[in-house]
């Protein structure tokens, strides 16, 4: 039966009870991996014993009425995108993929070009908050950003809120590049003034923000009202046309959150959103960045 769990099968049996929408729901941020000697993990990575396979993901998508998904290359493989490439090939049309390249490698732009030829639609960079992430200010960034812009694929960034002003300087240099900030830059709920750094990027019309990680930022139970205050401010500044929900499956399960909760949070439990807001945040915004075939 593949690796879909009994709980997921039970959920799928109730999929017919899901509300009907005039748009398809698209999740722009998940990860997959599998313990398989054909696709070895990078040295030094602490990989969970469990697998996170596309088959399990497809079960969750069916159970929750999610039509398409963007898979982000997981750090377990670092810059070897082979496993994700195989998944994209196997499930062509259902998934799109965002690769990783080594930001310290001068050949990274050429690697990105080759990966886009294999079907990847974007690249992800992850500058840390400490000195190990200072490469975001280094000389290797402009050539990579320029190549990304030339290829017409989005630049996605997993970066702490403290790095956002530095990222803003790169965005200023490449205003025609689509940039997606992951997880609301993980702005702490108890330091709300820090969100001003992210709000300042609103002046760049090709910057988008993923509304995700409410479950990890919050100090409360679902529906994570304290983290919703961040979403309210982003919504007021960027508008729904530049915000997109995301699950970050299966990472959210580390915080004892469920795939379904990441969806119902935006679909049902953010009272400040209207029907048109949800149409954008659950679907149309993502399709502005990653176009799926009908």
C-alpha positions in Angstrom: 0.0 0.0 0.0 3.0 2.3 -0.2 3.8 4.2 3.0 0.5 6.1 3.4 -0.5 5.7 7.0 -3.9 4.4 8.3 -4.7 7.8 9.6 -4.1 9.3 6.1 -6.2 6.6 4.5 -9.1 7.4 6.9 -8.7 11.1 6.1 -8.8 10.4 2.4 -12.1 8.5 2.8 -13.6 11.8 4.0 -12.1 13.9 1.2 -15.5 14.1 -0.5 -16.7 16.1 2.5 -14.2 18.9 1.8 -15.5 22.3 0.9 -15.7 23.1 -2.8 -13.8 26.0 -4.2 -13.6 27.7 -7.6 -9.8 27.5 -7.5 -7.2 24.8 -6.9 -5.3 24.9 -3.7 -1.5 24.8 -4.2 1.0 24.3 -1.4 4.3 26.1 -2.3 6.5 24.6 0.4 7.1 20.9 1.3 10.1 18.6 1.5 10.6 15.0 0.5 13.4 12.5 1.3 13.9 8.7 1.4 16.5 6.4 2.9 17.7 4.9 -0.3 21.4 4.0 -1.1 20.7 5.2 -4.7 20.3 8.7 -3.2 22.7 9.0 -0.3 22.4 11.8 2.2 25.1 14.4 2.6 27.8 13.7 5.1 27.1 15.0 8.6 23.4 15.4 8.1 21.1 14.3 11.0 18.2 12.7 9.0 15.1 11.5 10.7 14.6 7.7 10.7 11.3 8.2 9.0 10.9 8.8 5.2 9.0 11.7 3.8 8.0 10.2 0.4 6.0 11.8 -2.4 3.5 9.0 -1.9 2.8 10.0 1.7 2.6 13.6 0.5 0.1 12.8 -2.2 -2.1 11.1 0.3 -2.1 14.2 2.5 -2.8 16.3 -0.5 -5.8 14.2 -1.6 -7.1 14.1 2.0 -7.0 17.9 2.2 -8.0 19.0 -1.2 -4.6 20.2 -2.2 -4.1 20.0 -6.0 -0.5 20.9 -6.7 2.7 21.3 -4.6 6.1 22.9 -4.9 8.9 20.8 -3.3 11.9 22.5 -1.9 15.2 20.6 -1.9 15.7 19.4 1.6 19.0 20.1 3.4 19.6 16.4 4.0 21.0 16.1 0.5 22.6 19.6 0.6 23.5 20.4 -3.1 22.8 17.0 -4.6 19.4 17.4 -6.1 19.2 14.0 -7.7 16.4 12.5 -5.5 14.2 15.5 -6.0 14.9 15.4 -9.7 13.7 11.8 -9.8 10.5 12.7 -8.0 9.8 15.5 -10.4 10.3 13.2 -13.3 8.0 10.5 -11.8 5.2 12.9 -10.9 5.5 15.4 -13.8 2.8 18.1 -13.6 1.9 17.5 -10.0 5.0 18.9 -8.4 7.4 21.6 -9.2 10.9 21.7 -7.6 13.2 24.3 -6.1 16.8 23.3 -6.1 19.8 24.2 -3.9 23.2 25.3 -5.1 26.3 25.9 -3.1 26.5 29.6 -2.4 30.3 29.4 -1.8 30.9 27.8 -5.2 31.8 30.2 -8.0 30.3 27.7 -10.5 26.9 27.9 -8.7 25.3 30.0 -11.6 26.2 27.3 -14.1 24.9 24.6 -11.8 21.6 26.5 -11.6 21.4 26.7 -15.3 21.8 22.9 -15.6 19.2 22.2 -12.9 16.7 24.4 -14.7 17.3 22.4 -17.8 16.3 19.4 -15.7 13.0 21.0 -14.8 13.7 22.9 -11.6 11.9 26.2 -11.2 13.8 28.2 -8.7 16.7 28.0 -6.2 16.8 28.3 -2.4 19.5 30.0 -0.4 19.7 29.7 3.4 22.0 32.3 5.0 22.2 31.7 8.8 22.1 34.5 11.4 25.7 34.0 12.5 28.9 34.6 10.7 28.5 31.4 8.7 25.8 33.2 6.7 27.9 36.3 5.8 28.3 35.0 2.3 25.0 36.7 1.5 27.0 39.9 1.4 29.9 38.4 -0.6 31.0 38.7 -4.2 29.5 35.4 -5.3 25.9 36.6 -4.8 25.5 39.0 -7.7 26.5 36.5 -10.4 24.1 34.0 -8.9 21.2 36.4 -8.6 21.9 37.7 -12.1 21.7 34.2 -13.5 18.5 33.5 -11.7 17.1 36.7 -13.1 18.2 35.7 -16.6 16.7 32.2 -16.3 13.4 33.7 -15.1 13.2 31.5 -12.1 12.4 32.7 -8.5 14.9 33.1 -5.8 13.6 31.7 -2.5 15.3 32.6 0.8 15.2 30.9 4.1 16.6 33.7 6.2 16.1 35.1 9.7 14.6 38.5 10.1 18.0 39.9 11.0 19.3 39.2 7.5 16.4 40.8 5.6 18.0 44.3 5.3 21.0 42.7 3.6 18.8 40.7 1.3 17.0 44.0 0.5 20.2 45.4 -0.9 20.4 42.5 -3.3 16.8 42.9 -4.3 17.5 46.6 -5.0 20.2 45.5 -7.5 17.9 42.9 -9.2 14.4 44.4 -9.2 13.2 42.2 -12.1 13.9 39.0 -10.2 11.0 37.3 -8.4 12.0 36.8 -4.8 10.1 34.7 -2.2 10.8 35.1 1.5 10.1 31.8 3.3 8.2 31.5 6.6 7.7 35.2 7.2 11.5 35.4 7.9 10.8 33.5 11.1 10.1 36.8 12.9 9.7 36.1 16.7 6.3 36.9 18.0 7.8 38.6 21.1 9.8 41.0 18.9 7.1 42.4 16.7 9.1 45.5 15.8 11.5 43.2 13.9 8.8 42.6 11.3 9.3 46.1 10.0 12.4 44.8 8.3 10.3 42.5 6.2 7.5 45.0 5.7 10.1 47.4 4.2 10.4 45.0 1.2 6.9 45.8 0.1 8.3 48.6 -2.1 9.7 45.9 -4.4 6.7 44.6 -6.4 8.3 41.2 -7.2 8.8 40.2 -3.5 6.4 37.6 -2.2 6.1 36.2 1.4 5.1 32.7 2.5 2.7 32.7 5.4 4.0 29.7 7.2 5.7 28.6 10.5 2.9 30.1 12.6 3.0 26.8 14.4 6.7 27.2 15.3 6.7 30.9 16.0 3.6 30.8 18.2 3.7 30.4 22.0 0.0 29.4 22.0 -2.1 26.5 20.8 -3.8 26.3 17.4 -4.9 28.6 15.8 -1.8 30.4 17.0 -3.4 33.8 17.5 -0.1 35.5 18.5 1.6 34.5 15.2 -1.5 35.6 13.3 -0.7 39.2 14.4 2.3 38.9 12.1 0.1 37.8 9.3 -2.3 40.7 9.8 0.5 43.2 9.4 1.9 41.4 6.3 -1.6 41.3 4.8 -2.2 45.0 5.5 1.2 45.9 3.8 1.7 43.4 1.0 -2.0 42.5 0.2 -3.1 38.9 -0.4 -1.7 39.1 -4.0 1.8 38.8 -2.6 1.2 36.3 0.2 1.0 32.6 -0.1 0.2 30.0 2.6 2.5 26.9 3.0 2.7 23.8 5.2 6.5 23.1 5.3 5.5 19.4 5.6 6.9 17.3 7.2 8.9 19.8 9.2 5.8 21.1 10.9 5.3 17.7 12.5 8.4 18.4 14.6 6.2 21.0 16.4 3.3 18.6 16.8 1.3 20.4 14.1 -0.6 18.7 11.4 -0.6 19.2 7.7 -4.4 19.9 7.8 -3.9 22.6 10.4 -1.6 24.6 8.2 -4.4 24.7 5.6 -7.4 25.3 7.9 -5.5 28.1 9.6 -5.7 30.2 6.5 -8.9 28.7 5.0 -11.0 28.8 8.2 -9.3 30.4 11.2 -8.0 33.8 10.1 -11.1 36.0 10.6 -9.5 39.0 9.0 -9.3 37.3 5.6 -12.2 37.5 3.2 -13.1 35.1 0.4 -10.9 36.9 -2.2 -8.0 37.0 0.2 -8.1 33.3 0.5 -8.4 32.8 -3.2 -5.1 34.6 -3.6 -3.2 33.2 -0.6 -4.3 29.6 -1.2 -3.9 29.5 -4.9 -3.5 32.5 -7.2 -0.4 34.1 -5.6 1.5 30.8 -5.9 0.5 30.5 -9.5 2.0 34.0 -10.2 5.3 32.5 -9.1 5.1 28.9 -10.1 2.8 28.2 -13.1 1.3 24.8 -13.2 -0.4 23.4 -16.3 -4.2 23.2 -16.2 
